């Protein structure tokens, strides 16, 4: 990623609702990791993609109409959120100083994913609640590594079978990508309030697994680049 001067950096988001949406996205990411950074990337379709690390070894992204200069840069999430929510914030925002060295690794590809199947959103929220309950029963400060690595859902479709680990379920829920109605913590979500028709789409490549929900997507690199039909 290039390193232009601070004054040359700019995020342009014309719609106020989209700016508020991005601020909400960053707020959720900061609740998971208060020191997280956001990678702003101009996609081939013209949309602005904001990528964050969730703290579960998974990435989360929100795409919206807008542009960023330069076309690929990394900044502090708290600084960008503050700029977006400032009283005098407008369409063009100074995202702050670049911290490109804080982002290691490449982004997932934009295309090439196979649609495996759609899963009821209730199922994934229920799994997250069970994971939280299991963590509390063990008296742990956070989910143990063994729980995060556990594949809690197997999805088959289109000739493929993929396993969804708990870390990806936690990331999806922690980012608030599933509409759950008025609820606070995961344990407080009333599953009955989630529309039975609300689904989360499971897609995959040989190296990436993604869950696409109404408000955003989470991605996880598949270990060792194992073929899709090997599980």
TILONU-453902 format. One line per field, with one value per residue: x, y, z of N, C-alpha, C in turn; chain. Coordinates in nm, 4 decimals. Layout:
<recs>
n.px (X;...) $
n.py (Y;...) $
n.pz (Z;...) $
ca.px (X;...) $
ca.py (Y;...) $
ca.pz (Z;...) $
c.px (X;...) $
c.py (Y;...) $
c.pz (Z;...) $
c (A;...) $
</recs>
This chain:
<recs>
n.px (0.0830;0.0501;0.2144;0.1107;0.1114;-0.0349;-0.2322;-0.3325;-0.4971;-0.8220;-1.1583;-1.4530;-1.7887;-2.0949;-2.3632;-2.5423;-2.6595;-2.5115;-2.2639;-2.3213;-2.3776;-2.1288;-1.9888;-2.1222;-2.0538;-1.7742;-1.7785;-1.8748;-1.6659;-1.4628;-1.5531;-1.4951;-1.2206;-1.0368;-0.8182;-0.8183;-0.7588;-0.8661;-0.8996;-0.9254;-1.0601;-1.0819;-1.3113;-1.3406;-1.5941;-1.6564;-1.7504;-1.6861;-1.4938;-1.4729;-1.2537;-1.2009;-1.0269;-1.1547;-1.0798;-1.1217;-0.9628;-1.0778;-1.1981;-1.3934;-1.6243;-1.7668;-1.9438;-2.0011;-2.1437;-1.8973;-1.5691;-1.2103;-0.9004;-0.5617;-0.6333;-0.6189;-0.5747;-0.4748;-0.6034;-0.6404;-0.9138;-1.0621;-1.0012;-1.1036;-1.3737;-1.4329;-1.3987;-1.6059;-1.8303;-1.8147;-1.9459;-1.9255;-1.8923;-1.8808;-1.9413;-1.6829;-1.4058;-1.1300;-0.9358;-0.7293;-0.3885;-0.1891;-0.1589;-0.0396;0.1437;0.0394;-0.1333;-0.1155;-0.0782;-0.2850;-0.5958;-0.9111;-1.0140;-1.2200;-1.3984;-1.4989;-1.6121;-1.7899;-2.1307;-2.2440;-2.4618;-2.7650;-2.8164;-3.0446;-3.0676;-3.1278;-3.0182;-2.7414;-2.7199;-2.8179;-2.6171;-2.4059;-2.4992;-2.4964;-2.2246;-2.1331;-2.2547;-2.1227;-1.8645;-1.8955;-1.9665;-1.7267;-1.5897;-1.4168;-1.2244;-1.2574;-1.3597;-1.2303;-0.9447;-0.9877;-1.2650;-1.3128;-1.1949;-1.3517;-1.5588;-1.8800;-2.0898;-2.1898;-2.2021;-2.3578;-2.3744;-2.4238;-2.2384;-2.0346;-1.8838;-1.8518;-1.7057;-1.8091;-1.6424;-1.6567;-1.5346;-1.5888;-1.8623;-1.8878;-1.7647;-1.9405;-2.1713;-2.0724;-2.0189;-2.2679;-2.4149;-2.6439;-2.9891;-3.1428;-3.3318;-3.4265;-3.1723;-2.9133;-2.6416;-2.5145;-2.6355;-2.8798;-3.0388;-3.3443;-3.4403;-3.6815;-3.7567;-3.6186;-3.6542;-3.7853;-3.7363;-3.5016;-3.1774;-2.8368;-2.5799;-2.3621;-2.0479;-1.7609;-1.4109;-1.1192;-0.9432;-1.0661;-1.3377;-1.6619;-1.9250;-2.2232;-2.4301;-2.7215;-2.6269;-2.3542;-2.0383;-1.8361;-1.5091;-1.2904;-0.9723;-0.9055;-0.7409;-0.4254;-0.5041;-0.6779;-0.8649;-1.2040;-1.3797;-1.2802;-1.3043) $
n.py (-0.1198;0.2185;0.5181;0.8092;1.1645;1.2918;1.4866;1.4188;1.2094;1.0776;1.0011;0.9515;0.9650;0.9892;0.9671;1.0318;0.8360;0.6120;0.6878;0.6893;0.4202;0.3030;0.4050;0.2745;0.0087;0.0228;0.0817;-0.1567;-0.3281;-0.2168;-0.2745;-0.5413;-0.5377;-0.2951;-0.1682;-0.2034;-0.1858;-0.0435;-0.1457;0.0203;-0.0200;0.0143;-0.1377;-0.3450;-0.3165;-0.0606;0.0018;0.0957;-0.0833;-0.1728;-0.3218;-0.5204;-0.6726;-0.9236;-1.0315;-1.2947;-1.4373;-1.4013;-1.2132;-0.9184;-0.7451;-0.4519;-0.3203;-0.0284;0.2520;0.4675;0.6259;0.5975;0.7570;0.7048;0.4166;0.1896;0.1530;0.1664;0.2526;0.3823;0.2468;0.3717;0.6413;0.6974;0.6469;0.8484;1.0717;1.0312;1.0644;1.3194;1.6483;1.8279;1.6679;1.5786;1.4924;1.4341;1.3002;1.3134;1.0425;1.0028;0.9281;0.6957;0.3506;0.1341;-0.0717;-0.2137;-0.3978;-0.7180;-0.9533;-1.0630;-0.9487;-1.1260;-1.2794;-1.1010;-1.2349;-1.5614;-1.7400;-2.0277;-2.0935;-2.2555;-2.3192;-2.1926;-2.0918;-2.0931;-1.7928;-1.8006;-2.0416;-1.9961;-1.7883;-1.9188;-2.1122;-1.9422;-1.8466;-2.0833;-2.1309;-1.9140;-1.9778;-2.2188;-2.1237;-1.9661;-2.1602;-2.2889;-2.1001;-1.9297;-1.6448;-1.5765;-1.7273;-2.0563;-2.1798;-2.4316;-2.4425;-2.2352;-2.3395;-2.5538;-2.7237;-2.6431;-2.6639;-2.8262;-2.7828;-2.8596;-2.8612;-2.8010;-2.9876;-2.9646;-2.9792;-2.8138;-2.7205;-2.5193;-2.3296;-2.2457;-1.9985;-1.8409;-1.8198;-1.6798;-1.4411;-1.3440;-1.3005;-1.1282;-0.8983;-0.8111;-0.8701;-1.0079;-0.9482;-0.9040;-0.7820;-0.5717;-0.6113;-0.6799;-0.8168;-1.1325;-1.3516;-1.2443;-1.2331;-1.2965;-1.5735;-1.6199;-1.3811;-1.3451;-1.3401;-1.6237;-1.6594;-1.5312;-1.5618;-1.6852;-1.6788;-1.9269;-1.9377;-2.0376;-2.0721;-2.2470;-2.1624;-1.9814;-1.9231;-1.7956;-1.6118;-1.4671;-1.2226;-1.0169;-0.7599;-0.7566;-0.9297;-1.2108;-1.3523;-1.6323;-1.7707;-2.0765;-2.3475;-2.4375;-2.4439;-2.6512;-2.8669;-2.8021;-3.0179;-3.1763;-3.2760) $
n.pz (0.0000;-0.0824;0.0440;0.0749;0.1463;0.4521;0.4079;0.1627;0.1949;0.1869;0.2530;0.0858;0.1246;0.0089;0.1119;0.4089;0.5715;0.5027;0.6020;0.8746;0.9048;0.8550;1.0728;1.2815;1.2227;1.2668;1.5377;1.6482;1.5798;1.7331;1.9886;2.0015;1.9728;2.0960;1.9891;1.7212;1.3649;1.0522;0.7224;0.4292;0.1159;-0.2301;-0.4281;-0.7256;-0.8327;-0.7729;-0.5202;-0.1764;0.0440;0.3801;0.5898;0.8800;1.1563;1.3641;1.6077;1.6428;1.4742;1.2332;0.9528;0.9025;0.6945;0.5507;0.2877;0.0957;-0.0848;-0.1992;-0.1923;-0.1617;-0.1073;-0.0825;-0.2996;-0.1447;0.1812;0.5278;0.8431;1.1810;1.3526;1.5572;1.5229;1.2662;1.3118;1.4957;1.3310;1.1504;1.3084;1.4028;1.4792;1.2645;1.0455;0.7042;0.3583;0.2682;0.4301;0.6475;0.7005;0.8784;0.9935;0.8086;0.8883;0.7686;0.8068;1.0120;0.9169;0.8221;0.5680;0.2904;0.1393;0.1226;-0.1908;-0.4311;-0.5926;-0.7268;-0.5479;-0.4329;-0.3975;-0.1295;0.0533;0.2087;0.5415;0.8126;0.9948;1.2627;1.3498;1.3553;1.5415;1.7655;1.7979;1.8666;2.1123;2.2599;2.2610;2.4140;2.6577;2.7176;2.7531;2.9809;3.1668;3.2004;3.3308;3.2055;3.0875;2.8292;2.5143;2.4957;2.3099;2.2024;2.1772;1.9949;1.7672;1.7103;1.4825;1.4315;1.2669;0.9751;0.6338;0.3337;-0.0172;-0.3680;-0.4477;-0.2655;0.0625;0.3629;0.6744;0.9423;1.1708;1.5235;1.5769;1.3554;1.3685;1.6112;1.5316;1.3341;1.4880;1.6856;1.5402;1.4841;1.2513;1.1891;1.1799;1.4830;1.6355;1.9202;2.1290;2.3661;2.4872;2.3592;2.4919;2.5587;2.3371;2.1836;2.0280;1.9044;1.8005;1.5708;1.2298;1.0736;0.8058;0.7605;0.6413;0.6362;0.4100;0.2949;0.1586;-0.0345;-0.1207;-0.2354;-0.0439;0.1281;0.3555;0.3818;0.5448;0.4654;0.5756;0.6406;0.7191;0.6707;0.6097;0.7105;0.7089;0.6825;0.6668;0.5156;0.6510;0.5244;0.2592;0.1828;-0.0293;-0.1338;-0.1071;0.0877;0.4108) $
ca.px (0.0000;0.1302;0.2175;0.1106;0.1038;-0.1585;-0.3323;-0.3865;-0.5873;-0.9606;-1.2690;-1.5702;-1.9124;-2.1968;-2.4889;-2.5269;-2.6942;-2.3975;-2.1600;-2.3643;-2.3656;-1.9870;-1.9530;-2.1753;-1.9673;-1.6472;-1.8055;-1.8828;-1.5312;-1.3856;-1.5952;-1.4239;-1.0774;-1.0332;-0.7032;-0.8220;-0.7425;-0.9580;-0.8380;-1.0200;-1.0191;-1.1746;-1.3350;-1.3528;-1.7293;-1.6716;-1.7892;-1.5817;-1.4970;-1.4031;-1.2170;-1.1464;-1.0025;-1.2561;-1.0302;-1.1441;-0.8876;-1.1659;-1.2118;-1.5293;-1.6246;-1.8910;-1.9255;-2.0972;-2.1049;-1.7991;-1.4350;-1.1015;-0.7737;-0.5388;-0.7349;-0.6015;-0.4994;-0.5132;-0.6013;-0.6952;-1.0601;-1.1212;-0.9864;-1.1985;-1.5086;-1.4459;-1.4157;-1.7379;-1.9353;-1.7926;-2.0598;-1.9070;-1.8565;-1.9531;-1.9210;-1.5401;-1.3532;-0.9884;-0.9362;-0.6180;-0.2605;-0.1825;-0.0903;-0.0406;0.2270;-0.0376;-0.2125;-0.0310;-0.1550;-0.3674;-0.7403;-0.9738;-1.0501;-1.3545;-1.4845;-1.4553;-1.6704;-1.8977;-2.2427;-2.2648;-2.6018;-2.8135;-2.8465;-3.1291;-2.9900;-3.1538;-2.9267;-2.6097;-2.7293;-2.8319;-2.4840;-2.3282;-2.5467;-2.4464;-2.0820;-2.1188;-2.2913;-2.0157;-1.7512;-1.9278;-1.9638;-1.5866;-1.5323;-1.3081;-1.2353;-1.2988;-1.3744;-1.1037;-0.9012;-1.0507;-1.4021;-1.3075;-1.1551;-1.4489;-1.6536;-2.0103;-2.1910;-2.1432;-2.2933;-2.3372;-2.4544;-2.3480;-2.1278;-1.9302;-1.9120;-1.7597;-1.7322;-1.8061;-1.5928;-1.7210;-1.4746;-1.6567;-1.9954;-1.8705;-1.7335;-2.0648;-2.2605;-2.0099;-2.0283;-2.4074;-2.4543;-2.7759;-3.0945;-3.1929;-3.4242;-3.3642;-3.1037;-2.7795;-2.5443;-2.5580;-2.7247;-3.0093;-3.1125;-3.4602;-3.4388;-3.8153;-3.7715;-3.5463;-3.7397;-3.7477;-3.6922;-3.3700;-3.0741;-2.6961;-2.5294;-2.2285;-1.9732;-1.6236;-1.3133;-1.0262;-0.8645;-1.1444;-1.4764;-1.7287;-2.0660;-2.2828;-2.5556;-2.7859;-2.5537;-2.2114;-1.9826;-1.7148;-1.4250;-1.1879;-0.8833;-0.9113;-0.6049;-0.3482;-0.5578;-0.7359;-0.9712;-1.3366;-1.4527;-1.2080;-1.3390) $
ca.py (0.0000;0.3395;0.6045;0.9498;1.2544;1.2888;1.5759;1.3594;1.1002;1.1217;0.9073;1.0267;0.8866;1.0919;0.9535;1.0406;0.7070;0.5225;0.7290;0.6407;0.2749;0.2708;0.4358;0.1644;-0.1059;0.0422;0.0722;-0.2986;-0.3830;-0.1657;-0.3474;-0.6688;-0.5077;-0.1489;-0.1145;-0.2546;-0.0941;-0.0705;-0.1360;0.0767;-0.0725;0.0420;-0.2612;-0.3343;-0.2728;0.0792;0.0209;0.1088;-0.1937;-0.1486;-0.4507;-0.5184;-0.8007;-0.9349;-1.0870;-1.4394;-1.4819;-1.3858;-1.0768;-0.8714;-0.6389;-0.3819;-0.2493;0.0790;0.3472;0.5647;0.6113;0.6281;0.7937;0.6138;0.3139;0.0814;0.2098;0.1179;0.3598;0.3446;0.2426;0.4702;0.7739;0.7126;0.6551;0.9824;1.1654;1.0091;1.1072;1.4585;1.7344;1.8950;1.5689;1.5895;1.3840;1.4041;1.2813;1.2808;0.9201;0.9975;0.8792;0.5566;0.2518;0.0201;-0.1805;-0.2877;-0.5013;-0.8193;-1.0496;-1.0115;-0.9559;-1.2344;-1.2397;-1.0463;-1.3292;-1.6995;-1.8195;-2.1208;-2.0878;-2.3893;-2.3296;-2.0883;-2.1444;-2.0017;-1.7082;-1.8465;-2.1510;-1.9413;-1.7143;-2.0212;-2.1683;-1.8427;-1.8469;-2.2050;-2.1113;-1.8236;-2.0531;-2.3144;-2.0472;-1.9261;-2.2796;-2.3201;-1.9910;-1.8696;-1.5031;-1.5704;-1.8607;-2.1294;-2.2068;-2.5560;-2.4113;-2.1535;-2.4228;-2.6607;-2.7071;-2.6604;-2.6756;-2.8773;-2.7369;-2.9313;-2.8138;-2.7763;-3.0818;-2.9308;-2.9889;-2.7306;-2.7105;-2.3819;-2.3301;-2.1539;-1.8658;-1.7652;-1.7929;-1.5713;-1.3181;-1.2975;-1.2511;-1.0150;-0.7804;-0.7712;-0.8740;-1.0697;-0.8699;-0.9796;-0.7005;-0.5007;-0.7016;-0.6369;-0.9246;-1.2510;-1.4342;-1.1779;-1.2358;-1.3848;-1.6380;-1.6128;-1.2514;-1.3486;-1.3861;-1.7580;-1.6529;-1.4661;-1.6637;-1.6494;-1.7533;-1.9853;-1.9455;-2.0817;-2.1036;-2.3464;-2.1062;-1.8921;-1.9522;-1.6700;-1.6098;-1.3406;-1.1921;-0.8955;-0.6371;-0.7668;-1.0635;-1.2484;-1.4407;-1.7068;-1.8459;-2.2198;-2.3929;-2.5180;-2.4462;-2.7820;-2.8651;-2.7800;-3.1414;-3.2532;-3.2275) $
ca.pz (0.0000;-0.0953;0.1615;0.0406;0.2592;0.5310;0.3499;0.0418;0.2305;0.1936;0.2340;0.0379;0.1359;-0.0163;0.1859;0.5548;0.6311;0.4826;0.6973;1.0059;0.8999;0.8702;1.2116;1.3626;1.1936;1.3361;1.6806;1.6843;1.5712;1.8464;2.1082;2.0002;1.9872;2.1044;1.9167;1.5846;1.2528;0.9419;0.5900;0.3332;-0.0134;-0.3400;-0.5014;-0.8706;-0.8673;-0.7375;-0.3809;-0.0757;0.1401;0.5061;0.6476;1.0158;1.2217;1.4687;1.7324;1.6380;1.3566;1.1180;0.9032;0.8770;0.5940;0.5164;0.1618;0.0807;-0.1890;-0.1545;-0.2462;-0.0708;-0.1688;-0.1944;-0.3203;-0.0481;0.2928;0.6594;0.9428;1.3111;1.3481;1.6482;1.4643;1.1567;1.3693;1.5532;1.2199;1.0918;1.4011;1.4443;1.4449;1.1355;0.9435;0.5778;0.2630;0.2589;0.5651;0.6633;0.7805;0.9731;0.9449;0.7650;0.9722;0.6773;0.8579;1.1122;0.8492;0.7600;0.4903;0.1813;0.1562;0.0463;-0.3273;-0.4456;-0.6636;-0.7331;-0.4396;-0.4629;-0.3034;-0.0745;0.0957;0.2992;0.6746;0.8901;1.0861;1.4000;1.3820;1.3875;1.6682;1.8692;1.8195;1.9396;2.2505;2.3240;2.2821;2.5279;2.7779;2.7457;2.8040;3.1187;3.2519;3.2270;3.4074;3.1283;3.0560;2.6893;2.4569;2.4837;2.1733;2.1564;2.1368;1.8745;1.6542;1.6887;1.3731;1.4947;1.1628;0.8472;0.5290;0.2087;-0.1296;-0.4892;-0.4591;-0.1687;0.2053;0.4405;0.8168;0.9939;1.3081;1.6168;1.5707;1.2515;1.4235;1.7085;1.4589;1.2715;1.5920;1.7531;1.4540;1.4721;1.1102;1.1763;1.2470;1.5987;1.7140;2.0327;2.2218;2.4035;2.4772;2.2851;2.5734;2.5738;2.2113;2.1792;1.8971;1.8451;1.7344;1.4443;1.1209;1.0287;0.6660;0.7548;0.6212;0.6192;0.2953;0.3122;0.0335;-0.0104;-0.2246;-0.1817;0.0670;0.2141;0.3894;0.4177;0.5805;0.4231;0.6422;0.5899;0.7477;0.6463;0.5882;0.7828;0.6289;0.7550;0.5781;0.5388;0.6770;0.4316;0.1247;0.1565;-0.1282;-0.0780;-0.0793;0.1889;0.5436) $
c.px (0.0868;0.1188;0.2239;0.1049;-0.0323;-0.2678;-0.3982;-0.4861;-0.7300;-1.0550;-1.3900;-1.6914;-2.0286;-2.3175;-2.4653;-2.5602;-2.5799;-2.2834;-2.1940;-2.3491;-2.2209;-1.9407;-2.0014;-2.0898;-1.8353;-1.6655;-1.8121;-1.7453;-1.4468;-1.4280;-1.5252;-1.2742;-1.0616;-0.9158;-0.7042;-0.8019;-0.8419;-0.8836;-0.9457;-0.9719;-1.1248;-1.1900;-1.3499;-1.4915;-1.7576;-1.7112;-1.6657;-1.5981;-1.4141;-1.3805;-1.1619;-1.1168;-1.0937;-1.2024;-1.0520;-1.0679;-0.9724;-1.1696;-1.3594;-1.5227;-1.7642;-1.8616;-2.0366;-2.0525;-2.0092;-1.6649;-1.3326;-0.9778;-0.6655;-0.6388;-0.7258;-0.5151;-0.5564;-0.4982;-0.6587;-0.8475;-1.1227;-1.1114;-1.0844;-1.3405;-1.5328;-1.4694;-1.5548;-1.8496;-1.9172;-1.9106;-2.0487;-1.8712;-1.9440;-1.9233;-1.7753;-1.4783;-1.2048;-0.9809;-0.8235;-0.4931;-0.2669;-0.1073;-0.0838;0.0403;0.1522;-0.1211;-0.1187;-0.1195;-0.2423;-0.5151;-0.7947;-1.0065;-1.1924;-1.4501;-1.4309;-1.5133;-1.7822;-2.0051;-2.2721;-2.4108;-2.6366;-2.8561;-2.9381;-3.0450;-3.0078;-3.0542;-2.7915;-2.6122;-2.7417;-2.6966;-2.3957;-2.3688;-2.4953;-2.2962;-2.0541;-2.1487;-2.1815;-1.8938;-1.7736;-1.9210;-1.8209;-1.5185;-1.4188;-1.3338;-1.2822;-1.3088;-1.2400;-1.0735;-0.9699;-1.1933;-1.4029;-1.2774;-1.2582;-1.5430;-1.7925;-2.1229;-2.1266;-2.2475;-2.2569;-2.4279;-2.3662;-2.2294;-2.0162;-1.9784;-1.8080;-1.8017;-1.7158;-1.7598;-1.6606;-1.6627;-1.5436;-1.7992;-1.9891;-1.8450;-1.8589;-2.1570;-2.2037;-2.0169;-2.1730;-2.4610;-2.5907;-2.8792;-3.1567;-3.2936;-3.3516;-3.3038;-2.9653;-2.6796;-2.6038;-2.6600;-2.8649;-3.0945;-3.2257;-3.4680;-3.5731;-3.8372;-3.6967;-3.6368;-3.6951;-3.6959;-3.5553;-3.2614;-2.9355;-2.6415;-2.3864;-2.1648;-1.8289;-1.5425;-1.2227;-0.9532;-0.9430;-1.2862;-1.5412;-1.8744;-2.1195;-2.4185;-2.6072;-2.6983;-2.4038;-2.1670;-1.8591;-1.6425;-1.3228;-1.1037;-0.8890;-0.7705;-0.5449;-0.4007;-0.6164;-0.8501;-1.1080;-1.4066;-1.3810;-1.2416;-1.3408) $
c.py (0.1253;0.4267;0.7504;1.0351;1.2520;1.3719;1.5159;1.2482;1.1529;1.0043;0.9906;0.9343;0.9837;1.0855;0.9525;0.9080;0.6075;0.5586;0.6797;0.4885;0.2321;0.2978;0.3255;0.0393;-0.0955;0.0327;-0.0719;-0.3637;-0.3400;-0.2311;-0.4828;-0.6500;-0.3563;-0.0866;-0.1558;-0.1440;-0.1340;-0.0515;-0.0936;0.0431;-0.0422;-0.0830;-0.2369;-0.2869;-0.1286;0.1050;0.0355;-0.0050;-0.1560;-0.2839;-0.4321;-0.6610;-0.8080;-0.9811;-1.2375;-1.5040;-1.4793;-1.2383;-1.0439;-0.7561;-0.5815;-0.3031;-0.1469;0.1717;0.4517;0.5379;0.6421;0.6589;0.7894;0.4987;0.1983;0.1342;0.1604;0.2311;0.3067;0.3528;0.3481;0.6114;0.7981;0.7245;0.7944;1.0860;1.1534;1.0656;1.2500;1.5467;1.7991;1.7978;1.5870;1.4720;1.3399;1.4056;1.2511;1.1567;0.9102;0.9376;0.7317;0.4721;0.1213;-0.0983;-0.2643;-0.3987;-0.5958;-0.9187;-0.9831;-1.0203;-1.0773;-1.1872;-1.1879;-1.1452;-1.4704;-1.7892;-1.9100;-2.1069;-2.2297;-2.4083;-2.2076;-2.1539;-2.0462;-1.9226;-1.7518;-1.9541;-2.0963;-1.8608;-1.8121;-2.0839;-2.0717;-1.8385;-1.9690;-2.1929;-2.0204;-1.8975;-2.1513;-2.2439;-2.0083;-2.0443;-2.3165;-2.2111;-1.9203;-1.7220;-1.4811;-1.7108;-1.9320;-2.1614;-2.3306;-2.5320;-2.3308;-2.2385;-2.5291;-2.6294;-2.7426;-2.6759;-2.7283;-2.8450;-2.8054;-2.8755;-2.7884;-2.8673;-3.0579;-2.9553;-2.9069;-2.7311;-2.5661;-2.3855;-2.2236;-2.0131;-1.7792;-1.7302;-1.6778;-1.4382;-1.2595;-1.2352;-1.1268;-0.8869;-0.7365;-0.7745;-0.9391;-0.9829;-0.9515;-0.9007;-0.6329;-0.5975;-0.6473;-0.7477;-1.0446;-1.3330;-1.3747;-1.1827;-1.3385;-1.4449;-1.6266;-1.4822;-1.2441;-1.4091;-1.5251;-1.7596;-1.5874;-1.5723;-1.6012;-1.7390;-1.8002;-1.9986;-1.9848;-2.0849;-2.2108;-2.2952;-2.0165;-1.9441;-1.8213;-1.6945;-1.4718;-1.3238;-1.0577;-0.7723;-0.6459;-0.9111;-1.0845;-1.3556;-1.5099;-1.7835;-1.9926;-2.2744;-2.4774;-2.5238;-2.5807;-2.7702;-2.8581;-2.9092;-3.2294;-3.1950;-3.3484) $
c.pz (0.0000;0.0279;0.1180;0.1649;0.3255;0.4648;0.2259;0.0715;0.2428;0.1725;0.1953;0.0385;0.1237;0.0765;0.3373;0.6230;0.6161;0.5776;0.8377;1.0149;0.9196;1.0132;1.3057;1.3461;1.2699;1.4871;1.7274;1.6805;1.6905;1.9778;2.1166;2.0224;1.9820;2.0295;1.7687;1.4826;1.1450;0.8108;0.4901;0.1930;-0.1187;-0.4250;-0.6512;-0.9130;-0.8267;-0.5941;-0.2913;0.0245;0.2623;0.5730;0.7884;1.0607;1.3440;1.6034;1.7412;1.5219;1.2311;1.0796;0.8848;0.7787;0.5794;0.3905;0.1452;-0.0316;-0.1339;-0.2194;-0.1380;-0.1527;-0.0610;-0.1956;-0.2212;0.0647;0.4247;0.7612;1.0741;1.3081;1.4392;1.5923;1.3514;1.2104;1.4283;1.4437;1.1588;1.1785;1.4515;1.4008;1.3081;1.0229;0.8198;0.4878;0.2548;0.3978;0.5582;0.7525;0.8822;0.9116;0.9078;0.8672;0.8923;0.7298;0.9610;1.0500;0.7766;0.6857;0.3857;0.2162;0.0810;-0.0948;-0.3341;-0.5108;-0.6569;-0.6256;-0.4914;-0.3562;-0.2566;-0.0342;0.1795;0.4301;0.7468;0.9905;1.2314;1.4428;1.4265;1.5171;1.7846;1.9010;1.8983;2.0865;2.3266;2.3525;2.4005;2.6583;2.8167;2.8040;2.9494;3.2137;3.2901;3.3081;3.3364;3.1038;2.9133;2.6353;2.4469;2.3384;2.1173;2.1092;2.0074;1.7511;1.6199;1.5732;1.4246;1.3932;1.0359;0.7412;0.3982;0.1002;-0.2501;-0.5064;-0.3600;-0.0263;0.2792;0.5860;0.8621;1.1390;1.3939;1.6077;1.4646;1.2944;1.5237;1.6373;1.3957;1.3745;1.6593;1.6721;1.4309;1.3303;1.0872;1.2472;1.3603;1.6813;1.8287;2.1334;2.2498;2.3790;2.4052;2.3628;2.5848;2.4471;2.2193;2.0387;1.8264;1.7696;1.6011;1.3380;1.0747;0.8849;0.6504;0.7449;0.6151;0.5090;0.3226;0.1749;0.0648;-0.1388;-0.1646;-0.0578;0.1617;0.2341;0.4317;0.4521;0.5469;0.4900;0.5910;0.6060;0.7242;0.6338;0.6754;0.7019;0.7188;0.6539;0.6156;0.5443;0.5665;0.2898;0.0854;0.0564;-0.0633;-0.0383;0.0212;0.3255;0.6384) $
c (A;A;A;A;A;A;A;A;A;A;A;A;A;A;A;A;A;A;A;A;A;A;A;A;A;A;A;A;A;A;A;A;A;A;A;A;A;A;A;A;A;A;A;A;A;A;A;A;A;A;A;A;A;A;A;A;A;A;A;A;A;A;A;A;A;A;A;A;A;A;A;A;A;A;A;A;A;A;A;A;A;A;A;A;A;A;A;A;A;A;A;A;A;A;A;A;A;A;A;A;A;A;A;A;A;A;A;A;A;A;A;A;A;A;A;A;A;A;A;A;A;A;A;A;A;A;A;A;A;A;A;A;A;A;A;A;A;A;A;A;A;A;A;A;A;A;A;A;A;A;A;A;A;A;A;A;A;A;A;A;A;A;A;A;A;A;A;A;A;A;A;A;A;A;A;A;A;A;A;A;A;A;A;A;A;A;A;A;A;A;A;A;A;A;A;A;A;A;A;A;A;A;A;A;A;A;A;A;A;A;A;A;A;A;A;A;A;A;A;A;A;A;A;A;A;A;A;A;A;A;A) $
</recs>
